[in-house]
């Protein structure tokens, strides 16, 4: 108990984010209450709201953490990889590995996008998708310059399909109730994706 009492405000916020991410892997995010979050943390709701003004602020902090983690993971995976298609594959696998480690994240993000009204968290999810998409387009444009892609390929569609392939894996894993194995399925999924965009005669 004394350890919890001596946590700094920033440490308390970080612990709240970690708790929400964990709970989203166990429960439906849409029905997750601040009372449930506080209960898991072993604090009162009053203590929770000393660090967050409201529930929206909690969700915004969680999405901010997810955004930072995802972008850092995919950037690190692609760093130093000269071939743009190999960099795309590294990003795809790194993203899948992150989801396997944090199985509640896909449901959390999808739940925010389905929110009936705009919230700070839902806007942040859309911002994450826009940043991610820009990075994909940079790599696809470089692959196009190197003539690695089919001549008629629409890069915007290719970027959308990259994200869609990941989302398809997530949905299949959610249906099977086994998100942790998404990393095992990711290489084959990316192989199918790249066959759809690669120039004829290119290396597999």
N, C-alpha and C positions, 0 to 999 in steps of 0.2 A: 504493500500500500504506500509506503514512504517513497518508493521509487516513482510511482505514479504522481504523487503530490509534488515532487521536485522536477517534473518535466517542464521545460520552458514552453512558452506559447507556441513557438515554431515546431518544437517536438510534438506538442499536443496536436497541432494541425496535421503534421505528417502522420501521426498515429491514427488520426481520424480517417485520413485518405486511405491508408493501408486497410483499415477495418472495413470501409465501404467496399473497396475492391474485393476483399475476401468474401464479404456477405453477398455481393452480387453473383458470386460463383455458387452460392448455396440457396439463394432466394430470388424471387422475381424483383428486379430493381424498382419497378413501378409501385410496388406495395411496401417497399422498404421505408420504415419510419425513423425519425430521429430518436424515438424512444428505443427502438431496436438497436440502433447504432450505439447509443449511450449504454444500453444494457451490455452489449458485447465488450465495450471498452471498460466497463465497471465504473462508470461515472453517472452523474445525474444529467438530465437534459439541460438543466441550468448551467452546469459546468461546460457542456458542449457549446452552448450558445454564448459563452464568454469569449469563444474563439471564432465563432461564425455568427453573423447577424441573423441568418435565417437558413432554411433548408436549401434554397437556391444557391447560396454561397458555398455550401458543402459540396453540392454537385459540381459547381464551377471549379472548385479546388481539385476535385477528383479528375475531371476532364482535363484540366491544365496539366496534372501529373501524367495522365495517359498520353497526352499530346507530346509532352517533352520526352517521355520514355520512347514512344514509337519513333519519333523523328531522330532521336539520338541513336537508337538501335539500327535503323535502316541506313543512316548516314555512316555509321561506323562500319557496317557490313560492306558498303559500296566503296569506302575510302581506299584509294590505291589500286582499285580494279580498273585497268585500262579499257578493257572491252566493255562497251555499254550494255550488251546483252548479258554478259556475265555479271555486271553490276546489278542489272534488273533481277537476275536470279538470286543474287546474294541478298537483295532487299526483300524479295518475296519470302525466302527461307527464314530470314531474321524476323520478319513480321509474324510469320506462322509460329516461330519459336516463342515469341513474346505472348501470343494468344494462348499457347499451350501452358505457359507459366502462369498466366492470369486469365483463366477461363471465364471469369465474370465480365471481362471488359467488353466483348462483343455485344452482350445483352444490354450492358450499361449504355453504350454508345447508340445502339439502335433505339433504345427506349427514349433517349434524349431527342433523337431525330423525329420520333413519333409524337412528341409532346404537343398537345393541342394549342399551345401558345409559345411564342418565342421566349427563350430564357437565356441568361448568360451562358449556361452550359451548352444549350443547343447551338447557339451561335459559335461557340468555341469548337464544337464538333465539325461544323461546316467549314470553319477556318482551317482546321486540321486537314480535312479532305482536300481543300484548295491548295494548301502547301504541299501536300503529298502528291497531288496531281501535277503541280508545276515541276516537281523533281522528276517525276516519271517522264514528262514531256521533254525535259532537258536530255535525258538519256536516250529517249526514242529519236529525238532530232539528231543526236550524235550518231546513232546507229544508221539513220537514214543517210547522213553525209557519207558514211562508210559503205553505203550500199548493202547493208546487211538485211534490209527489210524489203518486203514485196513492194514493187514500184507503186502500185495502186493503193497501198495501205493508208488509211486515214489515221493520223497519229492521235487525234483526240479520241477516236473510237478505241484505239489500241490501249490508251491510258485507262479509259473506262473499263475495258475488258480485264486489264490487270487487276484492278480493284474488285471487279465482279467475280473473278476467279477466286480471289481470297474470300470474298463474301460467300461464295458457293461452298467452299470448304467449311466455313464456319457454320452455315445452315445445316449442312449434312452432319457435322459433328454434334450440333445441338439436338438434331433429331435422334441421333444415335446415343445421345447423352454421354458423349466421350470426347469432349473438346481437347483433352490433354494429348490425344493421339494425332492432332492435326499436323504436327510436325512430321510425322511419318508419311502422311499422304501428300505433303506439300511438293516434294520433288517431282512426282508423277504429274501433279496438276500443272506445275510450271512447264513441264516438258510439253504437255498438250498446248498450253498457251503459246509458247515460243514457236511451235510448228505452224501456228496460225498466222504469225507475223513475219517469220524469217523468209528471206529471199530464197527462191528455188536454187538448189545446189549448195546452200550454205551448210556449214557444219552443224550437226545436231548438238 
